[in-house]
């Protein structure tokens, strides 16, 4: 078979923490887990790269203690390299994902090196 159907990948459902009621963030993360999502995405915004301000590593770490689901962080921050380590330590590790556009890295050619460093740090981390 050829065409789009031959390239089909397994569908994964990713719940966004941004849609949560922040007053009950832990419970909303648990509700996502009970609903059967595959992982939770944290849209991390620093108020500089984009005008909004959202989650930091402390909030991610607090939620990490409430659920076993993998976490991914979508970095919309001025300096993703500075945010990556703390987010890995907060619980975005192992099979989890850090997403940032290559335009966000301070040295365009350094994006691949930064990703390799993050993967190495994630491989050594534990939840």
Residue pairs with C-beta under 8 A, 6 or more apart in sequence:
12 38
12 39
13 36
13 37
13 38
14 37
14 38
14 39
14 40
14 41
14 72
15 32
15 35
15 37
15 39
15 40
15 41
16 40
16 41
16 43
17 25
17 28
17 29
17 40
17 41
17 42
17 43
17 55
17 63
18 41
18 42
18 43
18 54
20 28
20 29
21 28
25 59
25 62
25 63
26 62
26 63
26 66
27 66
29 40
29 63
29 66
29 67
29 69
30 66
30 67
32 40
32 67
32 69
33 67
33 68
33 69
37 69
38 69
38 70
39 69
39 70
39 71
39 72
39 96
39 97
40 63
40 67
40 69
40 70
40 71
40 72
41 71
41 72
41 73
41 74
42 54
42 55
42 59
42 60
42 71
42 72
42 73
42 74
42 87
42 92
43 54
43 55
43 74
43 76
44 54
44 55
44 56
44 73
44 74
44 75
44 76
44 77
44 83
44 87
45 52
45 53
45 54
45 55
45 76
45 77
46 53
46 76
46 77
46 78
46 79
46 83
47 53
48 77
48 78
49 76
49 77
49 78
49 104
50 76
56 86
57 83
57 86
57 87
57 89
57 90
58 90
60 71
60 73
60 87
60 90
60 91
60 92
61 89
61 90
61 91
63 71
63 91
64 71
64 90
64 91
64 127
70 94
70 95
70 96
70 97
71 91
71 92
71 96
72 92
72 96
72 97
72 98
72 99
73 83
73 87
73 92
73 96
73 97
73 98
73 99
74 99
74 100
75 83
75 84
75 87
75 98
75 99
75 100
75 104
76 100
77 83
77 100
77 104
78 104
79 106
80 98
80 100
80 104
80 105
80 114
81 105
81 106
81 114
84 98
84 100
84 114
84 118
84 121
85 121
87 98
88 98
88 118
88 121
88 122
88 125
89 125
91 127
92 98
92 122
93 121
93 122
93 125
93 126
93 127
94 122
94 125
94 126
94 127
96 122
98 118
98 122
102 108
102 111
105 111
105 114
